[in-house]
Amino acid sequence: MVRIALFASGNGSNVENLYRVFDQHPRIQFPVLICNRENAPVVKLAQGFKKNIQIISKRTLEQPTVQSFIAFLKQERIDWIILSGFLLHVPAALIQAFPQRIINLHPSLLPKYGGKGMYGIHVHKAVLQQHEQYSGATVHYVNDLYDTGEIILQRVCTVDANDTPERLALKVRAIEFEILPEVIKTLILPGTKAV
């Protein structure tokens, strides 16, 4: 059994997609949701799926309190961590505790439109302002810098002349709904071929 902790800060559309795709899966569990916003829609979503929810603060991820947080994750027997719209910086101590086992889903074709402050609708606005022909989504390993870890999988969509940030967000979200489960099936599940 592979136990994956989901970290999210917002609406949780990708979290919900994972819950639904892997519902009753014999080898994948999402036992805990980590969120830094008590009133985020993803919290209510996780409650509806009867998940353990831990609300953390920026301070939780700082020394020395991060060690207690890591101990909690180990106690929960977490194998992997997936960041899905999680807006806090992941500290080196957490990365070292889960080496090459923390991945992030980002709504652009990294390395373009990554880094601090580049999340959600901000990314799509920037893509349109630069008149890009393509956008997409990226799953990558997490390192101690925002959005610079090794890329695992990317998928592309076209940017149309009449796209708005909201319309582009819908296109990219459809890609996210495909690639994150694909990475779980091909990389995270033991005994399967890596991407």
Backbone hydrogen bonds, N-H to C=O, Kabsch-Sander energy under -0.5 kcal/mol:
donor,donor_aa,acceptor,acceptor_aa,energy
2,V,27,R,-2.7
3,R,1,M,-0.6
4,I,2,V,-0.6
4,I,29,Q,-2.9
5,A,80,W,-2.5
6,L,32,V,-2.0
7,F,82,I,-2.8
8,A,34,I,-2.5
9,S,85,G,-1.2
16,E,12,G,-2.8
17,N,13,S,-2.0
18,L,14,N,-2.3
19,Y,15,V,-2.6
20,R,16,E,-2.4
21,V,17,N,-3.1
22,F,18,L,-2.5
23,D,20,R,-0.9
25,H,22,F,-2.3
29,Q,2,V,-2.4
32,V,4,I,-0.6
33,L,52,N,-2.8
34,I,6,L,-3.1
35,C,33,L,-0.5
35,C,54,Q,-2.4
36,N,8,A,-0.6
40,A,37,R,-1.8
42,V,10,G,-2.3
43,V,40,A,-1.7
44,K,40,A,-0.9
45,L,41,P,-2.2
46,A,42,V,-2.5
47,Q,43,V,-2.2
48,G,44,K,-2.0
49,F,45,L,-1.1
50,K,47,Q,-1.7
51,K,46,A,-2.3
52,N,31,P,-1.6
54,Q,33,L,-2.7
55,I,53,I,-0.5
56,I,35,C,-2.8
56,I,54,Q,-0.6
60,T,57,S,-0.7
61,L,57,S,-0.7
61,L,58,K,-1.0
62,E,59,R,-1.8
66,V,62,E,-2.4
67,Q,64,P,-1.5
68,S,64,P,-0.6
68,S,65,T,-0.6
69,F,65,T,-1.7
70,I,66,V,-2.7
71,A,67,Q,-2.2
72,F,68,S,-2.1
73,L,69,F,-2.2
74,K,70,I,-2.5
75,Q,71,A,-2.6
76,E,72,F,-1.9
77,R,74,K,-1.6
78,I,73,L,-2.3
79,D,3,R,-3.2
80,W,3,R,-1.7
81,I,101,R,-2.4
82,I,5,A,-2.6
83,L,103,I,-3.1
84,S,7,F,-3.0
84,S,82,I,-0.6
85,G,105,L,-0.6
87,L,85,G,-0.6
94,L,91,P,-0.6
95,I,91,P,-1.9
96,Q,92,A,-2.8
97,A,93,A,-1.5
98,F,94,L,-1.4
101,R,98,F,-2.0
103,I,81,I,-2.5
104,N,140,H,-2.8
105,L,83,L,-1.9
106,H,104,N,-0.5
106,H,138,T,-3.2
108,S,106,H,-1.0
110,L,108,S,-1.3
112,K,109,L,-1.6
114,G,111,P,-0.8
118,M,115,G,-2.1
119,Y,117,G,-1.1
122,H,119,Y,-1.5
123,V,120,G,-1.2
124,H,120,G,-1.1
125,K,121,I,-2.4
126,A,122,H,-2.0
127,V,123,V,-2.3
128,L,124,H,-2.1
129,Q,125,K,-2.6
130,Q,126,A,-1.6
131,H,128,L,-1.5
132,E,127,V,-2.0
135,S,157,C,-2.6
137,A,155,R,-1.9
138,T,106,H,-2.7
139,V,153,L,-2.8
140,H,104,N,-2.1
141,Y,150,E,-2.7
142,V,102,I,-2.4
143,N,145,L,-0.6
148,T,145,L,-1.2
152,I,139,V,-2.9
153,L,139,V,-1.9
155,R,137,A,-1.9
157,C,135,S,-2.5
159,V,133,Q,-3.0
160,D,158,T,-0.6
163,D,160,D,-1.9
168,L,164,T,-2.8
169,A,165,P,-2.2
170,L,166,E,-1.6
171,K,167,R,-1.7
172,V,168,L,-2.6
173,R,169,A,-2.7
174,A,170,L,-1.9
175,I,171,K,-1.4
176,E,172,V,-2.6
177,F,173,R,-2.6
178,E,174,A,-0.7
178,E,175,I,-1.0
179,I,175,I,-2.8
180,L,176,E,-2.0
182,E,178,E,-1.5
183,V,179,I,-2.4
184,I,180,L,-2.1
185,K,181,P,-2.5
186,T,182,E,-2.2
187,L,183,V,-2.8
188,I,183,V,-1.4
189,L,184,I,-2.2
192,T,189,L,-1.2
